[in-house]
Amino acid sequence: MKLRQTNQLDTGEGPSVSSEMLSTSWEDGSAAAYRFKTLSRQQDEVKSDVDATATRTDTGLSVKITKPRKATVELTGKILLPTEHLQRVIAAAKAGETVLEARVFDGSDDGVKVFDTLAVIGRAAKDEPGLPEAAKVALAGHTYHQTSVSYFEPGGSDQTPDYVMSFSLYDNGVIGALSIDYNDFVLRGRMEQFEPLKASAPCDK
């Protein structure tokens, strides 16, 4: 998956601050491996440049980092990878569950942080407003759940989350409207383009 996020923050008390985050990641279908590269800039100055690979072990995850420094970090316990976590949330929604707690690793904080997360899942709905026409056609008949996932510092789930992602999550994994609450400010996004991908042929490997 490739992601580019750009922000222009204007507090009204000085010059605006621009930031950019470029992320490339790949997750094995069985959640056994996760590769990720993340580059963050602020005012064109590199703030973070991470390149690492995480592999599943008997005790958790082993993370081999090549940037910003070469290191191997062992993370212990039951830890979900990003796509694996999303699949668990979808499964919980289909089962009628409204809450899911999980520890999630997504490569944050130089590739070593594991978040405690709390997903709150709303009721099933159809016909989300504001979708582009192509999405309306492709998602006709599919249900979605308004979902929010709070990301906490490890062991701090009784405190204010680092951030909260809220989104409409469809039963096939598509995400519609999205907001990210960083406590000091909120980013909101909506789907403007939708292009369904053709299913690939089964892999014999």
KOLKE-486406 format. One record per residue (C-alpha): residue number from 0; residue in one letter; x, y, z. Coordinates in steps of 0.1 Angstrom, whole numbers. Layout:
residues N
@k=NUM&r=a&xx=X&yy=Y&zz=Z
...
end
This chain:
residues 205
@k=0&r=m&xx=0&yy=0&zz=0
@k=1&r=k&xx=12&yy=35&zz=-8
@k=2&r=l&xx=1&yy=65&zz=11
@k=3&r=r&xx=9&yy=102&zz=8
@k=4&r=q&xx=-4&yy=127&zz=34
@k=5&r=t&xx=2&yy=164&zz=32
@k=6&r=n&xx=-9&yy=190&zz=58
@k=7&r=q&xx=-8&yy=228&zz=60
@k=8&r=l&xx=-14&yy=239&zz=96
@k=9&r=d&xx=-23&yy=275&zz=102
@k=10&r=t&xx=-28&yy=285&zz=139
@k=11&r=g&xx=-34&yy=322&zz=131
@k=12&r=e&xx=-5&yy=331&zz=155
@k=13&r=g&xx=24&yy=329&zz=130
@k=14&r=p&xx=35&yy=314&zz=97
@k=15&r=s&xx=17&yy=282&zz=86
@k=16&r=v&xx=35&yy=249&zz=90
@k=17&r=s&xx=36&yy=223&zz=62
@k=18&r=s&xx=42&yy=186&zz=67
@k=19&r=e&xx=43&yy=156&zz=44
@k=20&r=m&xx=43&yy=118&zz=51
@k=21&r=l&xx=51&yy=92&zz=25
@k=22&r=s&xx=45&yy=56&zz=34
@k=23&r=t&xx=49&yy=23&zz=16
@k=24&r=s&xx=39&yy=-10&zz=32
@k=25&r=w&xx=32&yy=-46&zz=24
@k=26&r=e&xx=17&yy=-72&zz=47
@k=27&r=d&xx=18&yy=-110&zz=41
@k=28&r=g&xx=-17&yy=-125&zz=36
@k=29&r=s&xx=-12&yy=-147&zz=67
@k=30&r=a&xx=1&yy=-118&zz=87
@k=31&r=a&xx=35&yy=-135&zz=91
@k=32&r=a&xx=55&yy=-106&zz=77
@k=33&r=y&xx=52&yy=-68&zz=73
@k=34&r=r&xx=76&yy=-45&zz=54
@k=35&r=f&xx=73&yy=-7&zz=57
@k=36&r=k&xx=91&yy=25&zz=47
@k=37&r=t&xx=80&yy=59&zz=61
@k=38&r=l&xx=94&yy=93&zz=53
@k=39&r=s&xx=82&yy=124&zz=73
@k=40&r=r&xx=91&yy=160&zz=65
@k=41&r=q&xx=82&yy=193&zz=81
@k=42&r=q&xx=89&yy=225&zz=63
@k=43&r=d&xx=109&yy=204&zz=38
@k=44&r=e&xx=132&yy=191&zz=66
@k=45&r=v&xx=133&yy=153&zz=71
@k=46&r=k&xx=120&yy=145&zz=106
@k=47&r=s&xx=119&yy=107&zz=103
@k=48&r=d&xx=131&yy=81&zz=77
@k=49&r=v&xx=122&yy=45&zz=86
@k=50&r=d&xx=129&yy=13&zz=67
@k=51&r=a&xx=122&yy=-20&zz=84
@k=52&r=t&xx=107&yy=-55&zz=82
@k=53&r=a&xx=87&yy=-73&zz=109
@k=54&r=t&xx=83&yy=-111&zz=109
@k=55&r=r&xx=61&yy=-133&zz=131
@k=56&r=t&xx=79&yy=-154&zz=158
@k=57&r=d&xx=67&yy=-178&zz=185
@k=58&r=t&xx=68&yy=-150&zz=210
@k=59&r=g&xx=56&yy=-120&zz=190
@k=60&r=l&xx=74&yy=-100&zz=163
@k=61&r=s&xx=110&yy=-96&zz=153
@k=62&r=v&xx=116&yy=-62&zz=137
@k=63&r=k&xx=148&yy=-57&zz=116
@k=64&r=i&xx=154&yy=-20&zz=111
@k=65&r=t&xx=178&yy=-6&zz=84
@k=66&r=k&xx=169&yy=30&zz=89
@k=67&r=p&xx=173&yy=53&zz=108
@k=68&r=r&xx=198&yy=29&zz=124
@k=69&r=k&xx=205&yy=-8&zz=120
@k=70&r=a&xx=189&yy=-28&zz=148
@k=71&r=t&xx=168&yy=-58&zz=156
@k=72&r=v&xx=140&yy=-53&zz=181
@k=73&r=e&xx=120&yy=-82&zz=197
@k=74&r=l&xx=83&yy=-74&zz=205
@k=75&r=t&xx=66&yy=-99&zz=227
@k=76&r=g&xx=30&yy=-109&zz=232
@k=77&r=k&xx=-1&yy=-111&zz=209
@k=78&r=i&xx=4&yy=-83&zz=184
@k=79&r=l&xx=-17&yy=-77&zz=153
@k=80&r=l&xx=-5&yy=-61&zz=120
@k=81&r=p&xx=-25&yy=-33&zz=104
@k=82&r=t&xx=-44&yy=-54&zz=78
@k=83&r=e&xx=-48&yy=-82&zz=102
@k=84&r=h&xx=-63&yy=-58&zz=127
@k=85&r=l&xx=-88&yy=-44&zz=101
@k=86&r=q&xx=-99&yy=-80&zz=93
@k=87&r=r&xx=-105&yy=-86&zz=130
@k=88&r=v&xx=-126&yy=-55&zz=132
@k=89&r=i&xx=-147&yy=-65&zz=102
@k=90&r=a&xx=-152&yy=-100&zz=116
@k=91&r=a&xx=-163&yy=-85&zz=150
@k=92&r=a&xx=-187&yy=-62&zz=132
@k=93&r=k&xx=-202&yy=-91&zz=112
@k=94&r=a&xx=-206&yy=-110&zz=145
@k=95&r=g&xx=-225&yy=-82&zz=160
@k=96&r=e&xx=-198&yy=-72&zz=184
@k=97&r=t&xx=-194&yy=-35&zz=193
@k=98&r=v&xx=-159&yy=-34&zz=210
@k=99&r=l&xx=-126&yy=-49&zz=201
@k=100&r=e&xx=-93&yy=-44&zz=220
@k=101&r=a&xx=-60&yy=-53&zz=205
@k=102&r=r&xx=-23&yy=-45&zz=205
@k=103&r=v&xx=-13&yy=-33&zz=170
@k=104&r=f&xx=21&yy=-27&zz=154
@k=105&r=d&xx=22&yy=-4&zz=123
@k=106&r=g&xx=58&yy=7&zz=123
@k=107&r=s&xx=53&yy=40&zz=142
@k=108&r=d&xx=79&yy=57&zz=163
@k=109&r=d&xx=110&yy=46&zz=143
@k=110&r=g&xx=95&yy=11&zz=139
@k=111&r=v&xx=94&yy=0&zz=175
@k=112&r=k&xx=60&yy=11&zz=190
@k=113&r=v&xx=31&yy=-12&zz=197
@k=114&r=f&xx=-2&yy=6&zz=204
@k=115&r=d&xx=-30&yy=-5&zz=227
@k=116&r=t&xx=-61&yy=0&zz=206
@k=117&r=l&xx=-98&yy=2&zz=213
@k=118&r=a&xx=-122&yy=-2&zz=184
@k=119&r=v&xx=-159&yy=9&zz=189
@k=120&r=i&xx=-182&yy=-4&zz=162
@k=121&r=g&xx=-215&yy=11&zz=153
@k=122&r=r&xx=-247&yy=-4&zz=138
@k=123&r=a&xx=-248&yy=-17&zz=103
@k=124&r=a&xx=-260&yy=7&zz=76
@k=125&r=k&xx=-262&yy=10&zz=38
@k=126&r=d&xx=-261&yy=38&zz=12
@k=127&r=e&xx=-235&yy=60&zz=27
@k=128&r=p&xx=-240&yy=96&zz=16
@k=129&r=g&xx=-214&yy=116&zz=-3
@k=130&r=l&xx=-198&yy=87&zz=-22
@k=131&r=p&xx=-187&yy=91&zz=-58
@k=132&r=e&xx=-209&yy=74&zz=-84
@k=133&r=a&xx=-185&yy=45&zz=-91
@k=134&r=a&xx=-184&yy=37&zz=-54
@k=135&r=k&xx=-222&yy=38&zz=-51
@k=136&r=v&xx=-224&yy=12&zz=-78
@k=137&r=a&xx=-197&yy=-11&zz=-66
@k=138&r=l&xx=-208&yy=-9&zz=-29
@k=139&r=a&xx=-245&yy=-13&zz=-36
@k=140&r=g&xx=-259&yy=-40&zz=-13
@k=141&r=h&xx=-228&yy=-39&zz=10
@k=142&r=t&xx=-232&yy=-28&zz=46
@k=143&r=y&xx=-208&yy=-5&zz=65
@k=144&r=h&xx=-203&yy=3&zz=102
@k=145&r=q&xx=-193&yy=36&zz=116
@k=146&r=t&xx=-161&yy=27&zz=135
@k=147&r=s&xx=-137&yy=45&zz=157
@k=148&r=v&xx=-103&yy=32&zz=167
@k=149&r=s&xx=-84&yy=49&zz=196
@k=150&r=y&xx=-46&yy=44&zz=197
@k=151&r=f&xx=-31&yy=46&zz=232
@k=152&r=e&xx=4&yy=45&zz=245
@k=153&r=p&xx=13&yy=10&zz=258
@k=154&r=g&xx=-4&yy=4&zz=291
@k=155&r=g&xx=-22&yy=37&zz=289
@k=156&r=s&xx=-57&yy=27&zz=277
@k=157&r=d&xx=-72&yy=46&zz=307
@k=158&r=q&xx=-57&yy=78&zz=294
@k=159&r=t&xx=-63&yy=102&zz=265
@k=160&r=p&xx=-54&yy=84&zz=232
@k=161&r=d&xx=-26&yy=96&zz=210
@k=162&r=y&xx=-51&yy=98&zz=182
@k=163&r=v&xx=-85&yy=85&zz=171
@k=164&r=m&xx=-94&yy=73&zz=136
@k=165&r=s&xx=-131&yy=73&zz=128
@k=166&r=f&xx=-143&yy=59&zz=95
@k=167&r=s&xx=-171&yy=40&zz=77
@k=168&r=l&xx=-159&yy=5&zz=73
@k=169&r=y&xx=-175&yy=-18&zz=47
@k=170&r=d&xx=-179&yy=-55&zz=50
@k=171&r=n&xx=-155&yy=-60&zz=21
@k=172&r=g&xx=-128&yy=-38&zz=36
@k=173&r=v&xx=-135&yy=-5&zz=18
@k=174&r=i&xx=-132&yy=26&zz=39
@k=175&r=g&xx=-154&yy=56&zz=31
@k=176&r=a&xx=-154&yy=89&zz=50
@k=177&r=l&xx=-125&yy=92&zz=74
@k=178&r=s&xx=-114&yy=115&zz=102
@k=179&r=i&xx=-82&yy=115&zz=124
@k=180&r=d&xx=-84&yy=133&zz=157
@k=181&r=y&xx=-49&yy=143&zz=170
@k=182&r=n&xx=-64&yy=160&zz=201
@k=183&r=d&xx=-50&yy=194&zz=190
@k=184&r=f&xx=-66&yy=193&zz=156
@k=185&r=v&xx=-87&yy=170&zz=134
@k=186&r=l&xx=-82&yy=159&zz=98
@k=187&r=r&xx=-113&yy=150&zz=78
@k=188&r=g&xx=-114&yy=133&zz=44
@k=189&r=r&xx=-139&yy=119&zz=20
@k=190&r=m&xx=-138&yy=95&zz=-9
@k=191&r=e&xx=-135&yy=114&zz=-42
@k=192&r=q&xx=-124&yy=87&zz=-66
@k=193&r=f&xx=-131&yy=49&zz=-65
@k=194&r=e&xx=-116&yy=23&zz=-88
@k=195&r=p&xx=-124&yy=-14&zz=-80
@k=196&r=l&xx=-94&yy=-37&zz=-86
@k=197&r=k&xx=-98&yy=-70&zz=-104
@k=198&r=a&xx=-92&yy=-101&zz=-83
@k=199&r=s&xx=-58&yy=-115&zz=-91
@k=200&r=a&xx=-53&yy=-152&zz=-100
@k=201&r=p&xx=-46&yy=-176&zz=-71
@k=202&r=c&xx=-9&yy=-179&zz=-62
@k=203&r=d&xx=5&yy=-215&zz=-64
@k=204&r=k&xx=33&yy=-207&zz=-40
end
